[in-house]
Amino acid sequence: MEYPYTLFDLRGKVAVITGAARGIGAEAARMLAAAGAKVAVLDVLEADGNATAASICADGGEAAFWKLDVASEDEVKRVFAEIAARFGGLGILVNNAGIEGTNEPTHQITLEQWQRVIDVNVTGTFLCTKHAIGHMERAGGGAIVNVSSMYGIVGGPDVPPYHASKAAVRMMAKTDALLYASKGIRANSVHPGYIRTPMLEHVARVSGQGEALFDYLAGQTPAGKVGEPRDIAAGILYLVSDAARFVTGTELVIDGGYTAR
């Protein structure tokens, strides 16, 4: 009888995680490495990215950092080729890199503000997926996870570019699931609720609310608390593992019950 946890065994897999220097991406990198994957930590934040990779190696895992702007196709193509050469392939892609952008109503957002969010969150996801597919085909299959948001499913009266981008990457996962299912490549999206990440902590600081913001968000969540990066990382681990081998083209919502109402 197979021990259930072998379903989450990623030994022999190579995982690429964008936006992996901090927050959800860093926790996913650590969790996938703990499950046995070789992990490529990608981010524009060099110091934090190197620290994440170093912490994985110190814990007995295998990881390396590459600086990457996901909105640059030349960089994505080059870095993915380097990862495949170093680790012997590429079979897992977690499209986690993202920015929040400006928090203004639609009619006050400039085209430049809108485009910057789309460039990173949507075009970055497209470029990374585009240049991962060939490597996955050569590996005989793979798994893609687009990190969206609960606001990729329901609406909210703020940050219009961010919400639009998160809805886009949700549908991109569905499209890619259908396009590449016959090649053994699965694609899904994960939808975090309120999670205590550096991005949300930045919002708390610049708004002047501090901890009061987290108290408010906890009150808006049926579970009565704000989530942690590990809550999302666990969902990512499931989606890229053999435990989810028949799961593709769907959403995994991890929001403490927010969207159940």
N, C-alpha and C positions, 0 to 999 in steps of 0.2 A: 504493500500500500504506500502510495506516495505521500510523504510528509507535506502538508498543505503549503508551508512557507517556501517550498522549492518553486512554487508558482511565481514568486517574486525574485527569483535568482537571475541576476543580470550578468553573471560571469560570461566573458567572451563577447560582450556587447560594448559598443562605443557610443557614448552619448554626447551630443552637442547641446549646450544650454546657453541661450543668449540672455543678456541682462543678468548674468549669474554672479556679479560681484557682491551683491547685497540682497537682503529680503528674501522673497519667494525663490528667486533664481538660485541664490547661494544655498538655501536650505534644500532645494531639489538636487543641486549638485552633490551636496553631502550625502543625501539619502540614496541617490542612485549609485554613488561610489560605494557606500556601505553595503549595497546589494550586489556589488561586484563589477559594476561597469567601469570602464575607463572613461573619464569625463573631461571634456573640453570646456573650460570656463571662458565664456566670451563676454566682453563688456568694453565700454569706453573708459571705465574707471580703473586705471592701471593698478594703483596701490591696493584698493579693495579686492580687485580681481586676483592679483598675485597672492594676497593674504588668504583668500578662499581656497585657491588651489593648494597653497602650502599647508593649510589646516587639514585638507583631505589627505595629503601625502603623510603628514605627521600622524594621522590616525590609521595609517596602513593602507590607504587607498591609492589609486593612481589617477592623477589629474595634472593638467597643465593649463596655463592661461594664455589667451591670445587677445590682444586689443582689436576690437572690431566695431566699426560703425555699420550697423545693419542696413543703412540706407545707401551704402556704396556697393554697387554690384561688383566692381573690381576687387574690393576688399573681401567681400563674401566669397567669391570664387577662389581667390588665392588662399584665404584662411581655411576653407573647407578642404581644399586639396592638401594643404599642409597637415591638417588633422588626420585625414585618411592615410597619408604617408607615414605619419608618426605612429598612429595606433593600429594601422592595418585595416582600416575601413571606417564606415560610418553607418550606424543602423538606427539611431534614436535622435530625434530632433525635438527640442522643447523651445518653441518660439515664445520667449518670455519678455524680451526687451520691449520696453514701452515707456512713454512719458505721459503725464497728465495734461500738460498744456494750460492755456489760459482759462480762467473761470469767469467768463463773461457771457451775456446772452448772445444769441446768434447774430443779431443785427449789429452788434458792436465788435465782433471778431474780425480781424483783418485777414486777408487771404494768406499772408505770410504766416500768421499764427495758426490758421487752419492747416496749411500745407505741412508745417513742421511736424505736427502730430501724425498726420497721415503718412508722411515720409517714414517716420520711425515705426509706428505701430502697424501700419498696413503694408506699405511697400517693403519694409524690413522683413515682415513675415513672408511676403511673396518671394523676395529674393533668396532668403534662407531656404525656403521650401524648394524653390526652383533648383538651387545648386546642391541640395541634399538628395534629390530624387535619383540622379544617376548613380550616386554612391550606394543608395539603398537597393537599387535594381541589381547592381553587381554583387551585393551581399545576399541577394535572394529574398529581400523583404525588409521591412522596417516599421517604425512607429513614429508618428508626428503628433505632438500636442501643441495646440495654440492656446496660450493663456489669454483668455478673454476676461469677462467680468460679469457679475450678475446684471450689470447695466448693459450687457450685450444681449440681454433677454427682455428686461423691463426698462422703462424709461425713468428719467430723473431730470429735475429742472435745473441742471447745472452742467458745466464742462461739455458743451455740445460736441466738440471735435473728438474728445476722448470716448464718449458714448458711441458715436458713429463708428469710430475705429474698432471698438470692441465688438460691435454687431457685425462688422465686416469680417473680422478674423473668425468669428463663429461660422459664418457661411462659407468662408474659404476652406475650413476644415471639412465641411460636408461635401463640397465640390471635389476636393482632393481625395476624399474617401471613395467617391464614386469613380473618379478617374483612374485610381491606382490600385483598386481592390484586387484586380486580376493579377497584379504583380506582387501580391503579398504585403503591400504597404497599407497600414491603417492610419487614419487621421481623425482626431477627436479634439474637442475643446473643453477646457476646464474654466469654471466660472466662479471666482472667489467673491465672497461678500466682503464685509468690512474686516480687513486683516491689518494687524499692527506691523506695517512695513515702514521703511525710511520715507517712502512717498507720502504715506498718510501722516507720519510724524512731522514731515515738512509742512503739510497743510495745517496741522495743529499749531505749529509755530507761527507761520505767516499770518494766520487768521487771528492770532492772539488768544485763542481758546485754550491751548495747552491740553492738560488732562481732561478738562471739561468736555472737549470734543469726543474723547474716547468714552466717557461716561454717557454722553448723549447717544452715540452710535450703539453702545451696548443696550441702551434702552429701546432702540429701534429694532433690535434683533430678537426674535422669539427665544433663542437660546440664552439670552441675557448676558452675553459677553461678546467682545471683539475676538476674532480668530487670530491664530498665530501662523507664521509661514509654514510650519511643519504640517498644519492641517491641509494646506494646498499641496505641499510636496508629496504627501502620502497619496493623494489622488493622482498626481502625475505618475508616481511609481506604479500604481495600479494600471493606469492606461498604457504605459510602455512595456508592461510585463506580460508574460504568458497568461496571467490570470485574466487578462482582457483580450485574449486572442480572437474572440468572436465579436469584439466591440469596435465598431468603426462608424464614423459619420454622426456621432451623437455628442451630447453635452453632459458633463459632470458638474453639477451645481454644488458648491460647498459654501454655503452662506448662512449657516445657523438658522435656517428656516425663513429668511427674509422674503424670498419670492414665493413661498407657499401660501401667502395671504391673498 
